Amino acid sequence: MADMALPRPSSPLAAWRDLKAFLAQQERHKFVFAAIALAIPAVIVTGFYVDSNIKPEAQIIYVQSWPASRTDDQIKAEQKIDQAKRDKQAAEKRRQYQELEKRLGI
């Protein structure tokens, strides 16, 4: 390998002529598919670029705050109220599914 010679660099004009000769030998449908193959990643990259420049509007999230001096009894009472709400919602959802089951005849 030490006695292998490196190829001579070609001129830009020779490279251009070589490219033109290569492209002249190809069928037209290959150019269409090559254009599609280049366009798809370009559209995807452009989409990511555009999406990265879109800033979401500020969201305000309200959080319920309790005093630090709440007693355990107050906490348990609040949990019972919350659990009753969840049970009521689950019962309503169950009723809706049962009604749907009756309508579908399952």
C-alpha positions in Angstrom: 0.0 0.0 0.0 2.9 2.3 0.5 3.7 2.3 -3.2 0.0 3.1 -4.2 -0.3 6.5 -5.8 -3.2 8.8 -4.9 -5.5 9.9 -7.7 -5.0 13.3 -9.2 -7.6 15.9 -8.0 -10.0 16.7 -10.9 -11.0 20.2 -11.9 -14.5 21.5 -11.2 -15.1 21.7 -14.9 -14.2 18.0 -15.3 -16.4 17.1 -12.4 -19.3 19.1 -13.9 -18.9 17.4 -17.3 -18.8 14.0 -15.6 -22.0 14.7 -13.6 -23.8 15.9 -16.8 -22.8 12.8 -18.7 -24.0 10.6 -15.8 -27.3 12.4 -15.6 -27.8 12.2 -19.4 -27.7 8.4 -19.1 -30.4 8.1 -16.4 -34.1 7.6 -17.1 -36.6 10.4 -16.4 -38.5 8.5 -13.7 -35.4 8.2 -11.6 -35.2 12.0 -11.3 -38.9 12.1 -10.2 -38.2 9.6 -7.4 -35.0 11.3 -6.5 -36.8 14.6 -6.1 -39.5 13.0 -4.0 -36.8 11.3 -1.9 -35.2 14.7 -1.3 -38.5 16.6 -0.7 -39.8 14.3 2.0 -37.0 14.8 4.5 -36.9 18.5 3.6 -40.6 18.9 4.5 -40.1 17.0 7.8 -37.0 19.1 8.8 -38.9 22.3 7.8 -41.9 21.2 9.9 -39.7 20.7 12.9 -38.0 24.1 12.3 -41.4 25.9 12.0 -42.7 24.0 15.1 -39.7 25.0 17.2 -40.4 28.7 16.6 -44.0 28.5 17.7 -44.2 29.6 21.4 -47.2 28.3 23.4 -49.2 30.9 25.2 -48.8 31.1 28.9 -51.0 28.9 31.0 -52.3 29.8 34.4 -52.8 26.9 36.7 -54.7 27.5 39.9 -53.8 25.3 42.8 -56.0 25.0 45.9 -54.1 26.2 49.0 -54.7 25.1 52.5 -53.5 26.6 55.7 -50.6 24.9 57.4 -52.6 24.8 60.6 -55.1 22.2 59.3 -55.9 19.4 61.7 -55.9 15.7 60.7 -59.6 15.6 61.2 -60.1 18.4 58.7 -57.9 16.6 56.2 -59.8 13.3 56.6 -63.2 15.2 56.2 -61.9 16.8 53.0 -60.7 13.4 51.8 -64.1 11.8 52.5 -65.8 14.6 50.5 -63.4 14.1 47.6 -63.9 10.3 47.7 -67.7 10.8 47.6 -67.3 13.0 44.5 -65.1 10.3 42.8 -67.6 7.5 43.7 -70.5 9.6 42.3 -68.6 10.1 39.0 -67.7 6.5 38.8 -71.3 5.5 39.4 -72.5 7.8 36.7 -69.9 6.5 34.2 -71.0 2.9 35.1 -74.6 3.8 34.6 -73.8 5.3 31.1 -71.9 2.2 30.1 -74.8 0.0 31.3 -77.2 2.1 29.3 -75.0 1.8 26.2 -74.8 -2.0 26.8 -78.6 -2.2 26.8 -78.9 -0.1 23.6 -76.3 -2.3 21.8 -77.9 -5.4 23.1 -74.7 -6.9 24.5 
